[in-house]
Amino acid sequence: MVDKAIVNGKVYLDGTMVDTNVYIQEDKIYAISREHYPARETIDASGLFVFPGLIDPHVHFDLDLGFIRSADNFEKGSMIAALGGVTTVIDFLEPVDNETDLEKSYRKRVFEAEDSRIDYKFHACIKNPRCDLESFVLKMLSLGMNSLKCFTTYSESGRMTKDEDIIELLKLSEKYKFLLLVHAEDDKLIDLSPSLTYRDLSTKSRPSAAEINKAMQLAGYVSRYGGYLYMVHVSSGETIEKLKEAHFDILNKRFFIESCPQYFLFDNSALERDDGYLYTCAPPFRSKLENVYLRENIDFVHTIGTDHCPFRRDEKSFEYLYEIPLGIGSIEHSFDVMYDLFGLKVIDKMAKNVAVLHRLENRKGRLKVGLDADLFLYKPGASLIEDDHSDGGYSIYIGLRKKGTVVSTMVRGNFVVRDRVFESGFGSLLKAGEI
């Protein structure tokens, strides 16, 4: 007798929906079969879709910017993630410039994440390195992390990593088979003048050219030196168009593209609203044409992350950019809006592809016998997004369309959300060396 049986649902199996049942024993998927096995608990999924648990590779829970923290800590962030069908998140360590501080940053972040209701993993993060880069990488790997983020901008805060160090990190990623994540903007094109308002964010402060130019330069480095680069939060469809033209051979083979729901849903006209400060993030929303290009290039977007980083309304309600923390909340609604736009094709981009890139494929990302029983039940039916549970207190997604509703979410065979009600759940720290 198995622990749980999910019966009578339509189950997503590698790109198609199948009328079958899912059986769970302890924390694993025991069987996927039309046969009826006896179970201690049977969940009737009639009229529901059974989807694999989503993996969000880009979140900022409890992010400390020194003068302000993001609104959702790990407990709250993981709860609203589960409401959106997300069963695993990958967050970031505080950027550091040496391997000793890397370990301290890791220990601190692990402590902060202990209240997570879903499973979690971390990216290491480096800034303006003052150490032997190979020693830094080896320390990262020894701590169970296989991805490292750097920035090509934010020179004003000391976070920028120089091109020569990025080239060295690419060579090391080839040698040690880790993933180099890059926030790619040309720092020389960023304008932080105190006279700029939120309406200037996408045109003067952080223009598209900053992203496009740096993406092309980085792709050139990958072509020349090898390695594995993952460009986070690609905001412009023109970036992808130019990468396709010049670097098609490495696209999503060595140079991977991540984008976020907000860049598909909004363009920079949102910044012209009276409350346009609520729509500020970095990189910012782009022109309508770039938004159209991004939608047209969905097949070249390998993964979808959210860059979930909300701040409270009162913390963002300012005219001048230098006063506004850049970031929005997305994780609760990411699947709803992307599924509404693109249907089933987004599932692998939010689950399987993330699992493979971040070395979780032996446990996560698919509904498959032997993997963790991470899944969510989705009730189809067109409606509008009406509420949001982030501690940010607002959402730019309210009023947008969706094709269904997350009803229940399981992590390792246990309900975290059941019939839209939270149940007690305890997340687990994932390490590359254990999977």
C-alpha positions in Angstrom: 0.0 0.0 0.0 1.4 3.4 -1.0 1.1 6.6 1.0 -0.8 8.7 -1.4 -2.6 8.3 -4.7 -3.5 11.3 -7.0 -6.2 9.9 -9.3 -8.4 10.9 -12.2 -6.3 14.0 -13.1 -4.6 15.0 -16.4 -0.9 14.6 -15.7 1.9 16.6 -17.5 4.4 14.1 -18.8 7.3 15.4 -20.9 5.3 17.9 -22.9 1.9 16.2 -23.1 -1.1 15.8 -20.9 -2.0 12.2 -20.0 -5.0 10.7 -18.2 -3.2 8.7 -15.5 -2.6 8.5 -11.8 0.4 9.5 -9.6 1.4 7.3 -6.6 3.6 8.6 -3.8 5.6 6.6 -1.3 7.2 8.7 1.4 8.8 11.6 -0.4 9.2 10.0 -3.9 7.0 9.3 -6.9 6.4 5.6 -6.6 4.5 5.0 -9.8 2.7 6.8 -12.7 0.1 4.4 -14.0 -3.6 4.0 -15.0 -3.7 1.1 -12.7 -5.3 1.6 -9.3 -3.0 0.9 -6.4 -4.3 0.8 -2.8 -3.3 3.9 -0.9 -3.5 5.3 2.7 -4.8 8.6 1.2 -6.5 9.2 -2.1 -6.7 12.6 -3.7 -9.3 12.9 -6.4 -7.9 15.2 -9.1 -11.0 15.1 -11.3 -11.1 18.2 -13.5 -7.5 19.2 -12.4 -4.2 19.3 -14.1 -1.2 17.7 -12.3 1.9 19.7 -13.1 5.5 19.1 -11.9 6.6 21.5 -9.1 8.2 24.6 -10.5 11.8 25.7 -9.7 12.4 29.4 -9.5 16.1 29.9 -10.2 16.1 33.6 -9.3 14.7 35.0 -6.1 15.8 37.5 -3.5 14.1 36.6 -0.2 15.2 38.8 2.7 17.6 40.7 0.6 19.7 43.1 2.6 20.7 46.2 0.7 22.2 47.9 3.7 19.5 50.6 3.9 16.5 48.5 3.2 15.4 44.8 3.0 13.2 43.1 0.5 9.7 42.7 1.9 9.4 38.9 1.9 11.6 36.7 4.1 12.1 33.1 3.4 9.1 31.9 5.4 6.7 34.3 3.7 8.4 34.2 0.3 8.2 30.4 0.3 4.6 30.4 1.2 3.5 32.6 -1.6 5.8 30.6 -3.9 3.9 27.5 -3.0 0.6 29.4 -3.9 2.1 29.8 -7.3 3.1 26.1 -7.8 6.8 26.7 -7.0 8.3 23.9 -4.9 12.0 24.9 -5.0 13.8 28.3 -5.1 17.4 29.2 -5.7 18.4 32.4 -3.9 21.7 34.3 -3.7 24.4 34.7 -1.2 25.6 38.2 -0.3 28.3 39.3 -2.8 31.8 38.9 -1.4 35.3 39.3 -2.8 37.2 36.4 -1.2 36.7 32.8 -0.2 36.8 33.3 3.6 33.9 35.7 3.4 32.1 33.4 0.9 31.9 30.7 3.6 30.6 33.3 6.2 28.0 34.5 3.7 26.9 30.9 3.0 26.5 30.1 6.7 24.5 33.3 7.3 22.2 32.7 4.4 21.5 29.1 5.4 20.5 30.3 8.8 18.1 32.9 7.3 16.5 30.3 5.1 15.7 27.8 7.9 12.0 28.8 8.0 11.5 28.1 4.3 8.3 26.0 3.6 9.7 24.7 0.3 13.1 23.4 -0.8 15.9 25.8 -1.5 19.4 26.1 -2.9 21.9 29.0 -3.3 24.0 30.7 -5.9 27.4 32.0 -4.8 27.9 35.7 -5.6 31.2 37.5 -6.2 32.0 41.2 -6.4 35.2 43.0 -7.5 37.3 40.0 -6.5 40.4 40.4 -4.3 41.5 36.8 -4.2 42.7 33.9 -6.3 39.6 33.0 -8.4 40.3 29.3 -8.6 40.5 29.2 -4.8 37.2 31.0 -4.7 35.6 28.5 -7.1 36.9 25.5 -5.2 35.5 26.9 -1.9 32.1 27.4 -3.6 32.1 23.8 -4.9 33.1 22.5 -1.5 30.1 24.2 0.0 27.8 22.4 -2.4 27.1 25.2 -4.8 27.6 24.9 -8.6 26.6 28.4 -9.8 28.3 31.7 -9.3 26.8 35.2 -10.0 28.7 38.3 -10.9 27.8 41.8 -12.1 29.1 43.9 -15.0 27.6 47.0 -13.4 26.9 48.6 -10.0 30.5 50.0 -9.9 29.1 52.7 -7.6 28.5 50.1 -4.9 31.7 48.0 -5.5 29.8 45.0 -6.9 31.1 45.2 -10.5 33.5 42.4 -11.7 35.9 43.4 -14.4 36.0 41.8 -17.8 39.4 40.2 -17.3 38.0 38.4 -14.2 34.9 37.3 -16.0 37.1 35.7 -18.7 39.1 33.9 -16.0 35.8 32.7 -14.4 34.6 31.4 -17.8 37.8 29.4 -18.2 37.3 28.0 -14.7 33.6 27.2 -15.4 34.9 25.1 -18.3 37.4 23.3 -16.1 35.1 22.7 -13.1 31.7 22.5 -15.0 29.9 25.2 -13.0 27.5 27.9 -14.3 28.6 31.5 -14.3 25.5 33.8 -13.9 25.9 37.3 -15.1 23.8 40.4 -14.5 24.8 42.0 -17.9 24.7 45.7 -18.4 27.4 48.0 -19.8 28.3 50.1 -16.7 29.5 52.9 -18.9 26.0 53.4 -20.2 24.3 53.5 -16.8 23.3 57.0 -15.7 22.7 57.5 -12.0 22.3 61.3 -12.0 20.2 62.4 -9.0 18.0 64.5 -11.3 16.5 61.4 -13.0 13.0 60.3 -12.1 11.4 56.9 -12.4 10.1 57.9 -15.8 13.7 58.1 -17.0 14.6 54.5 -15.9 14.4 52.7 -19.2 15.5 55.5 -21.5 18.2 57.4 -19.7 19.3 55.6 -16.6 19.4 51.9 -17.8 18.9 51.9 -21.6 18.4 48.8 -23.7 21.8 49.4 -25.3 23.5 48.7 -22.0 22.0 45.2 -21.9 22.4 44.5 -25.6 26.0 45.6 -25.9 27.2 43.7 -22.8 25.3 40.5 -23.9 27.1 40.6 -27.2 30.5 41.1 -25.6 29.9 38.3 -23.2 28.8 35.9 -25.9 32.0 36.8 -27.7 34.0 35.8 -24.7 32.2 32.5 -24.4 32.8 31.8 -28.1 36.5 32.6 -27.7 37.3 31.2 -24.3 34.7 28.5 -23.7 32.8 28.1 -20.4 29.2 28.2 -19.4 27.4 31.5 -19.0 23.8 32.1 -17.9 22.5 35.6 -18.5 19.9 36.5 -15.9 16.7 38.5 -16.4 17.0 39.3 -20.1 14.6 42.2 -20.6 14.7 43.0 -24.3 13.7 40.8 -27.2 16.3 42.7 -29.3 19.0 41.2 -27.1 17.9 37.7 -28.2 17.5 38.8 -31.8 21.1 40.0 -31.9 22.4 36.9 -30.1 20.7 34.7 -32.6 22.3 36.5 -35.5 25.8 36.4 -34.2 26.0 33.5 -31.7 23.4 31.0 -32.6 25.9 28.1 -32.2 26.3 28.7 -28.5 22.8 29.9 -27.6 21.4 27.7 -24.8 24.3 25.3 -25.2 27.0 27.5 -23.6 25.2 30.8 -23.3 21.9 30.3 -21.6 19.1 32.9 -21.5 16.8 33.5 -18.5 14.0 35.9 -18.6 11.2 36.9 -16.2 7.4 37.2 -16.5 7.3 40.9 -16.0 9.3 41.5 -19.2 6.7 39.6 -21.3 3.7 41.4 -19.7 4.8 45.0 -19.4 6.5 47.6 -21.5 8.0 51.0 -20.4 4.8 52.8 -20.8 4.0 51.6 -17.3 6.6 54.1 -16.0 4.5 56.9 -17.3 1.7 56.1 -14.9 1.2 58.3 -11.8 2.3 55.2 -9.8 5.0 54.3 -12.2 7.5 54.0 -9.3 5.8 50.7 -8.4 6.9 49.3 -11.8 10.6 50.0 -11.3 13.1 47.2 -11.5 16.6 46.6 -12.9 16.8 45.9 -15.7 13.7 48.0 -16.5 10.8 47.3 -18.8 11.6 48.0 -22.4 9.8 49.4 -25.4 6.6 47.8 -26.8 8.6 46.6 -29.9 11.2 44.9 -27.6 8.3 43.4 -25.6 6.9 41.9 -28.8 10.3 40.6 -29.9 10.6 38.9 -26.5 7.3 37.1 -26.9 8.2 36.0 -30.4 11.5 34.6 -29.1 10.0 32.6 -26.2 11.5 29.4 -27.7 15.0 30.8 -27.2 14.4 31.6 -23.6 15.8 28.6 -21.8 14.5 29.3 -18.3 12.0 31.5 -16.5 12.9 33.0 -13.2 11.1 35.8 -11.4 13.8 38.0 -9.8 11.2 38.2 -7.0 12.3 41.2 -4.9 9.4 43.3 -3.7 9.5 46.4 -1.5 6.6 48.0 0.2 4.6 50.7 -1.5 5.7 53.4 0.9 9.3 52.4 0.3 9.0 53.0 -3.4 6.7 56.0 -3.5 9.2 58.6 -4.6 9.8 60.7 -7.7 13.6 60.5 -8.1 15.3 57.2 -9.0 18.0 57.5 -6.4 15.3 57.2 -3.7 13.6 54.1 -5.1 14.7 50.5 -4.4 14.5 48.7 -7.7 12.5 45.4 -7.6 9.1 43.9 -7.8 7.3 40.8 -6.6 6.3 38.1 -9.1 6.6 34.6 -7.7 3.0 34.0 -6.7 1.7 34.8 -10.2 4.6 33.8 -12.5 3.0 30.5 -13.7 -0.5 32.0 -14.1 0.7 34.8 -16.4 3.2 32.7 -18.4 0.8 29.8 -18.9 -1.8 32.3 -20.0 0.6 33.6 -22.7 2.3 30.4 -23.8 0.5 27.3 -22.5 2.3 24.1 -21.8 5.6 25.2 -23.4 6.5 27.2 -20.3 6.4 24.2 -17.9 9.8 22.8 -18.9 11.2 26.3 -18.9 10.1 26.7 -15.3 10.9 23.1 -14.1 12.9 20.6 -16.2 15.3 23.1 -17.8 16.1 24.7 -14.5 16.7 21.3 -12.9 19.1 20.2 -15.5 21.1 23.5 -15.5 21.3 23.7 -11.8 22.0 19.9 -11.2 18.7 19.1 -9.6 17.6 16.7 -12.4 18.1 13.6 -10.3 15.5 14.9 -7.8 13.5 17.7 -9.3 11.9 19.2 -12.4 9.7 16.3 -13.8 7.0 13.9 -12.8 9.0 10.7 -13.0 9.3 7.6 -10.9 12.0 7.9 -8.3 12.1 11.7 -8.3 10.9 13.9 -5.4 7.1 14.1 -5.3 7.0 17.8 -6.0 3.9 18.8 -7.9 0.9 21.1 -8.0 -2.8 20.7 -8.9 -4.1 23.3 -11.3 -7.8 24.0 -11.9 -8.4 25.3 -15.4 -10.7 28.2 -15.9 -10.2 31.7 -17.2 -10.3 34.5 -14.6 -8.4 37.6 -13.5 -5.7 37.8 -10.8 -7.6 39.3 -7.8 -5.3 39.1 -4.8 -1.7 38.9 -3.7 -0.1 37.7 -0.5 3.4 39.3 -0.5 4.3 41.5 2.4 5.0 44.2 -0.2 1.4 45.0 0.1 0.7 45.5 -3.7 1.2 43.6 -7.0 1.5 44.9 -10.5 -0.2 41.6 -11.6 -3.6 42.4 -10.1 -6.2 42.4 -12.9 -4.2 40.4 -15.4 -5.7 37.3 -17.0 -5.0 33.7 -16.0 -6.2 30.4 -17.4 -6.5 28.6 -14.1 -5.7 28.5 -10.4 -3.2 26.6 -8.3 -5.3 24.6 -5.9 -2.8 22.5 -4.0 1.0 22.2 -3.9 3.1 19.3 -2.6 6.8 19.3 -1.7 8.3 15.8 -1.3 4.9 14.3 -1.0 3.6 16.6 1.7 1.0 19.3 1.1 2.3 22.9 1.7 -0.9 24.3 0.2 -4.1 22.3 0.1 -7.3 23.7 -1.4 -5.7 27.2 -1.2 -5.0 26.8 2.5 -1.4 26.7 3.9 -0.4 23.5 5.8 2.8 23.0 7.8 5.7 22.4 5.5 9.5 22.4 6.0 11.9 23.1 3.2 15.2 21.3 2.7 18.6 22.7 1.8 19.8 21.3 -1.5 23.5 20.9 -2.3 25.1 20.0 -5.6 27.3 17.4 -3.9 24.2 15.5 -2.7 22.3 15.3 -5.9 
